[in-house]
């Protein structure tokens, strides 16, 4: 009778070792001769440069939405249309976005390894550990699993399933520090290389406007900046010189924005929807009530530390 626990423990240890060996066998430093960094670079090109149409689901906690996407490059311009298939009938279109317009996030994704010719952008691998392995099929296509694991507690992990032929993301998950999924999107059907006409994008185009209205209708000329952001995050929008009430930062994978507004806030507070957190706190500047809000795909502790670090005055 006394041997049973020992025997059970032996088989438990044996199964754990077998599991670890299976994981090691499933992992790979390269897939199809490409490293994780090279697959990430393929991703950064594919989602903007390939014609495709499909239906995908977007999961935020218990909320699940289905959307249809149409994407094409026509005469060197990028066109995209999203249609919501659940709830209210609505769509969002983006027309004639130049492929030559490379934003900060695109640069950082492509500059996984910093080059001598352009050292302004940090290497993504300085702040994330990248790994790649063969994955299971999605929407009828073979995939490669790319994991992007943070090397600190200030950002989330990413699990990306890339189309093995093109590098297009077919599934994306944002994971917290306990490897729990905070947000997920996944294609259920997709047609890559589809023949798409300009007429299919007919309708009013949406252009994102990064503006924050000051409540009293007056702009300010007060410089400000965060005293702390996680290493690797670079300013991508706004400069805090007074004309901008918002600053946006990215490390190539994560993005967050800081808002400084001339409006009262009763107390600090925070909210989360999927992977996106919003943290705000009141401040008094020159005797007047202001509010600072940080919004982005970052952990709550990161948003709180950024908001608490805001300095009124020009950056050194």
N, C-alpha and C positions, 0 to 999 in steps of 0.2 A: 504493500500500500504506500510505503514511503517513497518508492521509486517513481510513482506516477508524476508528481510535480517536477522531479528532475527530468524525466523523459519529456514532459510537456515543454519545459524550458528549453531542452535541447532542440526539439522540433521548431519552437518559436524562433530561436537564434538561427537555425538553419534556414527557415523561410525568410528571415530578415536579410541574411547574407545573399540568398538567391535573388531577393528583390533588388538589393543594391547592385548585384552583378547585372541584372536585367536593365536597370537604369543606365549603368555604365555602358552597356552594349548599345542601348538606344541612343545615347548621346553621340555627337559627332563634332569634330572641330571644323569640318567642312561638309557641305552637301552639294553634289554635282560639281565638285571642284571649287566651290565658292565659300569663303569664310563668312562668319556672322556679319562682319563689317561690310562685306561686299553685298550680302543680301539686303542689308539696311540701305545701302546706296541704291540698289535696284528699286526698292520700295519708294525712295524719295523721287524717283523719276516716273515710275509706272503710274501712280495715281493721278498724275497730271498729263501724261503724254500718250495714254492709251485710250482708244474708243471702246466703250462698254455700256451695256444696259443690264439692269437686273433688279431684283427685289431683295431687300434685306430687313432684318429685325433689329430694333434698338431696344436694349433692356436696361432700365434704370430701377434697381431694386425690384419691387413687385410690378412695376409698370412696363408693359411691353407694347411697342408700336411697330407697325409694318410700313415700309416706305419703298417707293420705286425710284430708282436713280437712272439718269441718262447723262452720259458724259462723252464729249467728243472734242477733237482738235480740228478746226476748220480754218483754212488759210492762215495757219500759225496762231490762231486765237483759241482760247479754251472756253468751252460752253458746258454748262452743267444745269440740270433740272432735277429737283426733288419733288415727289408727289406723296402726300400723306394718304395712306390707304385705310386708316382707321379714323373714326370720329369725323370732325368737320372736313369738308372737301377743300383742300388748299394745296398750294404748290409754291415752291421757291425756285427762282431761276437766276443764273449768273451768266452774263453774256460778255464775249469778247475780252476775256482776261488774257493779257499777253503772257506767253510762255517765257519771255525774257524777264518778267517781273519775278525775281527770286526774293522771297521774304527771309527774315532772319532764321526762322525755323527750318526752312528748306536748306539754307546755307549750312546750318549746324548739322542737319542730318547727313548732308553730303560730305561735310568735313569731319568725318569720324576720326580720321587721323590728320592732325594739324600739319599743314605743309609750310615749308620755309617761305614760300611766296605770299602767304596770307596767314599771319599768326594772330589775327584779331579774334578768331573763333576757337574756343577750346575744343579739344578732342572729346567726343561723346564718351569714349571708353575711359576717360579720366574719372567719370562720375557714375557710370553704369558698367556692369559686367554683361557682355553679350555672349550668347550661345545659340547654336543652331542644331536642329535634328530633323530627320524625316517626320512628317505628320500624317494624320489620317485625312481621307478625302473630304472635301467640302463642296457642296453644290455640284457634285460630279467631277471635280477636278483634283488632281494630286497637289498636295501642299507641303510646304516646309515650315516647321515651327521655329520661330525666332523669339527668344526670351531676352528681355532687357531688364536686368535687375539692378536697382539702385545700390550704391555703395555707402549710403547714409540713410537717416530716417526722415529726410526732408522731402522725399519724392516717392512716387508710386512705381510699382513694377508694371511692365507691359508684356503680354503674351500675344504674339502676332502670328497668324496663320497666313502665309504668303503663297499665292499661286506659283507652282513650281516652274511653269513655263514663262511667266511674265514678271513675277515679283509683286503683283497687285495684292493688296490686303483683302483676304476673303473673310477673315474674322479677327476681331481685336478685343482684348480684355484688359481692363485696368484693375490691378490687384493691390490690396492693402498689405501691411506688414505681416499679416497672418495668412497671406496667400488666398484671401477671400475676394471673389469677384465683385467689384463695385459698379462696373459698367461694362456692357458688352454689345458689340454689333456683329452680325453674322449674315452673310449672303445665303439665301435659300435657293435662288436661281441667278445665273449670270451668263451673259453672252459677251465674250471678249472678241474684239475685232469686228463688231457689228457695223453694218453700213448705216450711218446716221446722217440725216439731212438737216440743214440749218432750220428748215420750217418746223421741225419737231421741238424747237426751243422757243416758238412764238409765244409772246406774252411779255408782260412787264418784268424787267430784270431787277433783281435785288442787288444793291451795293451796300456792303457793311459800312456804317459810319461810326467812327470811334469818337463820339462826343458825349460830354456830360454837361447838362445845363446847370448853371449856378442859380440857386433859387431866387436871388434878388435881381437876376437879370444882368448883373454887372460882372465883368471879367476882373481877374486880379493879376497883379504883377509880382506875386510873392513866390520866390523860388522855394522848392522843397525837394527832398529825396529820401529814399529809404536808407537808414544807417546800416542795415544788414539785409542781404539776400543770400540764399545758398550758393556756394561756389559753383561756377559754371553757367549761372543765369546771366544773360546779357540784355541790355535795354533794347527793345524792338519797336517801341512806339511811344511818342511823347518824350519830353525832355525836362519837365518840371520847371521850365523857365518862367511860367506865369500864363502863357497862352494855352497850356495844357493842364486840365484837371485830372488827367489819367495818364499813368505810365504802364506799359506792358513789358513783361520780361519773359524770356524763353531760354531753355537749355537745349532746344532742339527736339525734345520729347514732350516736356510739360510747359504749360503757359499759365501765367497769372497776371492780373491787372490790379493796380492800386488806384483808388479814387479818392481825391480830396475835394470835398464839397462844402460850400458855405450854407450849411443847414444844421439845425440842432438834432442830436441823437440822445435819447433819454438815458440809455445805458448800453454797455457792450453786449454783443450778442453774436450768435453764429447759427448757420443753417447748412445743411448738406442735401444735395440731390445727386444720387449716384456718386461719381468721383469728384463732382464740383462742390467746393466749399465756399461759403461767403462768411467772412468775419468782419465785424464793424465795431468801432469804438468812438465815443465822443472826445473832442479836444476843444480847448479854448485857445484861440489865437488872437492876441492883441485885444482881449476882452470880449471877443465875439465867439459864438458857438459854431464849431465846424464838426465834420464827421470824416473819419478815415475808414474805408472799406477795402478789403482784399478779397478778390474773387478769382478762383482758378482750380485747376485739377492738381491740387496739392493737399497734403495732410493738414488737419486742423492746427496742429502745433506749429507748422511752418507758416500758415496764414497769420496766426496770432503773433508770432515773433516778428514777422515783417511789419505788421500794423503797429506794433509797439516800438518799432525802431525808427519811425518817421521823424525826420529832422526838418525843421523849418529853416531854410537858408540854403545858399548855393552849396553844391557838392564840392568837396575839397579837390 
